Amino acid sequence: MSSPVLIVGSIALDSVETPFGKVDNAIGGAGVYASTSAGLFAPVRLVGVIGDDFPQAALDTLASRGVDLKGVTKVPGGKTFRWAGSYEYAMNEAQTHDTQLNVFGEFNPVLPEGWGETRYVFLANILPSVQSAVLDQLGDSCFVMCDTMNFWITSARDDLLKVLARVDLALMNDAEVRQLTGTPNLAKAAQEILDLGPKYVVIKKGEYGASLVSREGQFSLPCYPLPNVVDPTGAGDSFAGGLIGFLALSDNCAEPDLRRAMAIGTVMASACVEQFSLGGLQAMTVDGAYERYGELRRIVHFEELGLE
Protein backbone atom coordinates (compact mmCIF):
# COMPACT_ATOMS: atom_id res chain seq x y z
CA MET A 1 0.00 0.00 0.00
CA SER A 2 1.43 3.38 -1.00
CA SER A 3 1.91 6.15 1.51
CA PRO A 4 -0.54 9.00 0.97
CA VAL A 5 0.44 12.28 -0.66
CA LEU A 6 -0.70 15.69 0.53
CA ILE A 7 -1.07 18.31 -2.22
CA VAL A 8 -1.93 21.94 -1.54
CA GLY A 9 -2.67 24.09 -4.56
CA SER A 10 -5.09 25.82 -6.85
CA ILE A 11 -8.29 24.36 -8.25
CA ALA A 12 -9.35 26.27 -11.32
CA LEU A 13 -11.52 26.55 -14.38
CA ASP A 14 -9.30 27.19 -17.42
CA SER A 15 -10.03 28.53 -20.88
CA VAL A 16 -7.15 27.61 -23.18
CA GLU A 17 -6.45 28.02 -26.87
CA THR A 18 -3.59 26.37 -28.75
CA PRO A 19 -2.95 25.86 -32.47
CA PHE A 20 -4.74 22.53 -32.07
CA GLY A 21 -8.01 23.61 -30.49
CA LYS A 22 -9.73 25.43 -27.69
CA VAL A 23 -11.51 24.62 -24.42
CA ASP A 24 -13.58 26.83 -22.14
CA ASN A 25 -14.03 26.40 -18.39
CA ALA A 26 -12.09 23.16 -18.31
CA ILE A 27 -10.99 21.73 -14.97
CA GLY A 28 -7.47 22.85 -14.14
CA GLY A 29 -5.21 24.37 -11.51
CA ALA A 30 -1.87 23.23 -10.11
CA GLY A 31 -3.46 21.20 -7.33
CA VAL A 32 -5.74 19.40 -9.76
CA TYR A 33 -3.04 18.50 -12.28
CA ALA A 34 -0.63 17.36 -9.57
CA SER A 35 -3.30 15.33 -7.78
CA THR A 36 -4.50 13.60 -10.94
CA SER A 37 -0.93 12.68 -11.83
CA ALA A 38 0.07 11.52 -8.34
CA GLY A 39 -3.19 9.60 -7.96
CA LEU A 40 -2.03 7.00 -10.45
CA PHE A 41 0.55 5.82 -7.90
CA ALA A 42 -0.65 6.81 -4.44
CA PRO A 43 -3.70 7.99 -2.48
CA VAL A 44 -3.91 11.78 -2.62
CA ARG A 45 -5.16 14.28 -0.07
CA LEU A 46 -6.00 17.52 -1.86
CA VAL A 47 -6.30 20.85 -0.09
CA GLY A 48 -7.81 23.72 -2.06
CA VAL A 49 -10.75 26.07 -2.38
CA ILE A 50 -13.60 26.34 -4.90
CA GLY A 51 -16.75 28.35 -5.42
CA ASP A 52 -20.33 27.30 -6.06
CA ASP A 53 -19.63 27.35 -9.79
CA PHE A 54 -17.19 24.42 -9.71
CA PRO A 55 -18.98 21.44 -11.31
CA GLN A 56 -19.74 18.38 -9.24
CA ALA A 57 -18.74 16.21 -12.19
CA ALA A 58 -15.20 17.59 -11.90
CA LEU A 59 -15.07 16.68 -8.22
CA ASP A 60 -16.33 13.21 -9.09
CA THR A 61 -13.53 12.92 -11.65
CA LEU A 62 -10.92 13.68 -9.00
CA ALA A 63 -12.51 11.29 -6.52
CA SER A 64 -12.45 8.52 -9.13
CA ARG A 65 -8.68 8.99 -9.33
CA GLY A 66 -8.36 8.26 -5.62
CA VAL A 67 -8.23 11.89 -4.48
CA ASP A 68 -9.57 12.55 -0.99
CA LEU A 69 -11.47 15.84 -1.14
CA LYS A 70 -12.02 16.46 2.58
CA GLY A 71 -9.52 19.29 2.35
CA VAL A 72 -11.37 21.07 -0.47
CA THR A 73 -13.42 23.98 0.86
CA LYS A 74 -16.44 25.25 -1.07
CA VAL A 75 -17.20 28.92 -0.40
CA PRO A 76 -20.97 29.55 -0.59
CA GLY A 77 -21.70 32.24 -3.15
CA GLY A 78 -18.07 32.35 -4.20
CA LYS A 79 -16.53 31.92 -7.64
CA THR A 80 -13.72 29.52 -8.49
CA PHE A 81 -10.28 30.70 -9.59
CA ARG A 82 -10.30 31.19 -13.38
CA TRP A 83 -7.47 31.50 -15.88
CA ALA A 84 -7.53 32.13 -19.62
CA GLY A 85 -4.52 31.86 -21.90
CA SER A 86 -3.19 30.81 -25.27
CA TYR A 87 -0.11 29.31 -26.89
CA GLU A 88 1.59 29.91 -30.22
CA TYR A 89 3.04 27.08 -32.31
CA ALA A 90 6.28 26.88 -30.27
CA MET A 91 4.06 26.37 -27.18
CA ASN A 92 6.95 27.03 -24.80
CA GLU A 93 5.25 29.89 -22.99
CA ALA A 94 1.63 30.76 -22.27
CA GLN A 95 0.16 34.15 -23.01
CA THR A 96 -2.18 35.02 -20.13
CA HIS A 97 -5.33 36.86 -21.18
CA ASP A 98 -7.28 36.85 -17.93
CA THR A 99 -6.75 35.82 -14.31
CA GLN A 100 -9.56 35.92 -11.75
CA LEU A 101 -8.36 34.78 -8.33
CA ASN A 102 -11.87 34.89 -6.82
CA VAL A 103 -12.02 32.60 -3.74
CA PHE A 104 -8.41 31.55 -4.28
CA GLY A 105 -7.36 35.09 -3.41
CA GLU A 106 -8.40 34.44 0.21
CA PHE A 107 -7.09 30.88 0.37
CA ASN A 108 -6.22 30.00 3.99
CA PRO A 109 -5.74 26.24 4.12
CA VAL A 110 -6.49 24.31 7.27
CA LEU A 111 -5.49 20.65 7.13
CA PRO A 112 -8.10 18.09 8.18
CA GLU A 113 -7.31 16.12 11.32
CA GLY A 114 -4.42 13.70 10.79
CA TRP A 115 -3.33 15.12 7.45
CA GLY A 116 -0.44 16.99 9.04
CA GLU A 117 1.34 13.68 9.53
CA THR A 118 1.36 12.90 5.80
CA ARG A 119 4.93 11.97 4.89
CA TYR A 120 4.96 13.14 1.25
CA VAL A 121 3.84 16.71 0.61
CA PHE A 122 3.74 18.96 -2.44
CA LEU A 123 3.14 22.66 -1.93
CA ALA A 124 2.15 23.79 -5.39
CA ASN A 125 2.59 27.31 -6.75
CA ILE A 126 0.77 29.45 -4.18
CA LEU A 127 1.62 32.51 -2.10
CA PRO A 128 4.76 31.69 -0.03
CA SER A 129 3.12 32.89 3.18
CA VAL A 130 0.36 30.34 2.54
CA GLN A 131 2.99 27.65 1.97
CA SER A 132 4.51 28.60 5.33
CA ALA A 133 1.10 28.33 7.00
CA VAL A 134 0.82 24.76 5.72
CA LEU A 135 4.36 23.95 6.86
CA ASP A 136 3.36 25.08 10.35
CA GLN A 137 0.68 22.38 10.35
CA LEU A 138 2.99 19.53 9.32
CA GLY A 139 4.78 17.02 11.53
CA ASP A 140 8.54 16.60 11.58
CA SER A 141 8.65 13.40 9.53
CA CYS A 142 7.40 14.89 6.24
CA PHE A 143 9.26 15.00 2.92
CA VAL A 144 8.14 18.30 1.46
CA MET A 145 8.70 19.81 -1.95
CA CYS A 146 7.53 23.20 -3.11
CA ASP A 147 6.99 25.02 -6.37
CA THR A 148 7.06 28.77 -6.97
CA MET A 149 6.95 31.32 -9.77
CA ASN A 150 8.63 34.50 -10.98
CA PHE A 151 5.93 36.73 -9.46
CA TRP A 152 6.61 35.47 -5.92
CA ILE A 153 10.37 35.77 -6.41
CA THR A 154 9.84 39.46 -7.07
CA SER A 155 6.92 40.33 -4.81
CA ALA A 156 7.34 37.94 -1.85
CA ARG A 157 11.04 37.12 -1.86
CA ASP A 158 11.56 37.16 1.92
CA ASP A 159 8.60 34.85 2.49
CA LEU A 160 9.81 32.53 -0.26
CA LEU A 161 13.28 32.32 1.29
CA LYS A 162 11.68 31.26 4.57
CA VAL A 163 9.84 28.47 2.75
CA LEU A 164 12.97 27.27 0.97
CA ALA A 165 14.75 26.99 4.31
CA ARG A 166 12.12 24.50 5.49
CA VAL A 167 11.54 22.18 2.52
CA ASP A 168 13.42 19.12 1.29
CA LEU A 169 13.10 19.83 -2.43
CA ALA A 170 12.67 23.08 -4.34
CA LEU A 171 11.06 22.85 -7.77
CA MET A 172 11.63 25.73 -10.21
CA ASN A 173 12.08 26.33 -13.90
CA ASP A 174 15.39 27.50 -15.30
CA ALA A 175 14.35 31.15 -15.55
CA GLU A 176 13.18 31.17 -11.91
CA VAL A 177 16.46 29.64 -10.71
CA ARG A 178 18.40 32.39 -12.46
CA GLN A 179 16.01 35.10 -11.24
CA LEU A 180 16.16 34.00 -7.60
CA THR A 181 19.95 33.85 -7.47
CA GLY A 182 20.93 36.46 -10.03
CA THR A 183 23.32 33.85 -11.43
CA PRO A 184 23.19 32.97 -15.15
CA ASN A 185 24.96 29.61 -14.82
CA LEU A 186 22.35 27.03 -13.82
CA ALA A 187 24.77 24.64 -12.11
CA LYS A 188 26.15 27.42 -9.91
CA ALA A 189 22.71 28.91 -9.32
CA ALA A 190 21.35 25.56 -8.15
CA GLN A 191 24.18 25.25 -5.63
CA GLU A 192 23.29 28.70 -4.31
CA ILE A 193 19.70 27.57 -3.80
CA LEU A 194 20.95 24.54 -1.87
CA ASP A 195 22.70 27.01 0.43
CA LEU A 196 19.26 28.43 1.24
CA GLY A 197 18.15 25.19 2.86
CA PRO A 198 16.64 22.51 0.59
CA LYS A 199 18.47 19.21 0.14
CA TYR A 200 17.53 19.02 -3.53
CA VAL A 201 16.70 21.35 -6.38
CA VAL A 202 14.80 20.14 -9.43
CA ILE A 203 15.08 22.47 -12.41
CA LYS A 204 12.30 22.24 -14.98
CA LYS A 205 13.49 23.06 -18.50
CA GLY A 206 10.29 22.71 -20.49
CA GLU A 207 10.80 20.81 -23.72
CA TYR A 208 14.45 20.24 -22.75
CA GLY A 209 13.69 18.06 -19.74
CA ALA A 210 14.66 18.46 -16.08
CA SER A 211 17.69 18.30 -13.79
CA LEU A 212 18.15 17.19 -10.19
CA VAL A 213 20.90 18.91 -8.20
CA SER A 214 22.15 17.96 -4.73
CA ARG A 215 25.39 18.16 -2.76
CA GLU A 216 26.23 14.72 -4.13
CA GLY A 217 25.96 15.66 -7.80
CA GLN A 218 23.64 16.28 -10.70
CA PHE A 219 21.25 14.20 -12.79
CA SER A 220 19.43 15.22 -15.96
CA LEU A 221 16.69 13.77 -18.14
CA PRO A 222 15.33 14.83 -21.52
CA CYS A 223 11.62 15.10 -22.22
CA TYR A 224 9.78 12.00 -23.31
CA PRO A 225 9.53 12.30 -27.12
CA LEU A 226 5.99 12.79 -28.44
CA PRO A 227 4.71 13.03 -32.02
CA ASN A 228 1.99 15.49 -30.96
CA VAL A 229 1.72 18.12 -28.25
CA VAL A 230 -1.80 19.53 -27.92
CA ASP A 231 -1.78 21.63 -24.74
CA PRO A 232 1.17 22.18 -22.36
CA THR A 233 -1.00 23.61 -19.58
CA GLY A 234 -0.34 21.74 -16.35
CA ALA A 235 2.73 19.88 -17.60
CA GLY A 236 4.97 21.12 -14.78
CA ASP A 237 2.37 20.29 -12.14
CA SER A 238 1.84 16.85 -13.67
CA PHE A 239 5.60 16.33 -13.51
CA ALA A 240 5.56 17.29 -9.83
CA GLY A 241 2.59 15.03 -9.11
CA GLY A 242 4.20 12.05 -10.80
CA LEU A 243 7.42 12.69 -8.89
CA ILE A 244 5.84 12.92 -5.43
CA GLY A 245 3.37 10.12 -6.20
CA PHE A 246 6.14 7.70 -7.13
CA LEU A 247 8.14 8.63 -4.02
CA ALA A 248 5.09 7.74 -1.96
CA LEU A 249 4.72 4.47 -3.86
CA SER A 250 8.33 3.49 -3.21
CA ASP A 251 8.10 5.04 0.29
CA ASN A 252 11.65 6.27 0.06
CA CYS A 253 13.21 9.58 -0.83
CA ALA A 254 16.91 8.85 -1.23
CA GLU A 255 18.59 10.23 -4.34
CA PRO A 256 18.27 7.01 -6.42
CA ASP A 257 14.52 7.07 -5.70
CA LEU A 258 14.35 10.74 -6.69
CA ARG A 259 15.98 9.94 -10.03
CA ARG A 260 13.40 7.26 -10.76
CA ALA A 261 10.64 9.56 -9.55
CA MET A 262 11.83 12.28 -11.93
CA ALA A 263 11.53 9.82 -14.81
CA ILE A 264 7.98 9.00 -13.77
CA GLY A 265 7.25 12.72 -13.51
CA THR A 266 8.59 13.18 -17.02
CA VAL A 267 6.32 10.41 -18.26
CA MET A 268 3.26 11.95 -16.59
CA ALA A 269 4.04 15.36 -18.04
CA SER A 270 4.15 13.73 -21.49
CA ALA A 271 0.69 12.29 -20.90
CA CYS A 272 -0.64 15.66 -19.78
CA VAL A 273 0.32 17.56 -22.92
CA GLU A 274 -1.29 15.06 -25.29
CA GLN A 275 -4.82 16.35 -24.63
CA PHE A 276 -6.57 19.40 -23.22
CA SER A 277 -7.24 19.60 -19.49
CA LEU A 278 -7.03 16.22 -17.72
CA GLY A 279 -7.75 14.07 -20.76
CA GLY A 280 -4.21 12.80 -21.25
CA LEU A 281 -3.62 12.12 -17.56
CA GLN A 282 -6.91 10.26 -17.23
CA ALA A 283 -6.05 8.11 -20.22
CA MET A 284 -2.70 7.08 -18.76
CA THR A 285 -2.51 3.74 -16.94
CA VAL A 286 0.13 2.39 -14.59
CA ASP A 287 1.26 -0.08 -17.25
CA GLY A 288 1.40 2.70 -19.82
CA ALA A 289 3.46 4.87 -17.49
CA TYR A 290 5.91 2.06 -16.82
CA GLU A 291 6.19 1.34 -20.53
CA ARG A 292 7.12 4.96 -21.21
CA TYR A 293 9.52 4.83 -18.25
CA GLY A 294 11.30 1.93 -19.94
CA GLU A 295 11.45 3.77 -23.25
CA LEU A 296 12.86 6.88 -21.56
CA ARG A 297 15.47 4.76 -19.81
CA ARG A 298 16.55 3.23 -23.13
CA ILE A 299 16.80 6.68 -24.70
CA VAL A 300 19.27 7.96 -22.10
CA HIS A 301 21.35 4.75 -21.81
CA PHE A 302 24.82 4.62 -23.29
CA GLU A 303 27.78 2.27 -22.88
CA GLU A 304 31.17 2.89 -21.33
CA LEU A 305 33.91 3.92 -23.72
CA GLY A 306 35.56 0.50 -23.51
CA LEU A 307 39.01 1.97 -24.17
CA GLU A 308 42.03 0.32 -22.59
Secondary structure, DSSP 8 states (H G I E B T S, - for coil): ----EEEE---EEEEEEETTEEEEEEEE-HHHHHHHHHTTTS-EEEEEEEETTS-HHHHHHHHHTTEEEEEEEEETT---EEEEEE--TT-SS-EEEEEE-GGGGG------TTGGG-SEEEE-SS-HHHHHHHHTTS-TT-EEEEE--HHHHHHSHHHHHHHHTT-SEEEEEHHHHHHHHT-S-HHHHHHHHHTTS-SEEEEE-GGG-EEEEETTEEEEE-----S-----TTHHHHHHHHHHHHHHHHT--SHHHHHHHHHHHHHHHHHHTTSSTTHHHHH--HHHHHHHHHHHHHHH--------
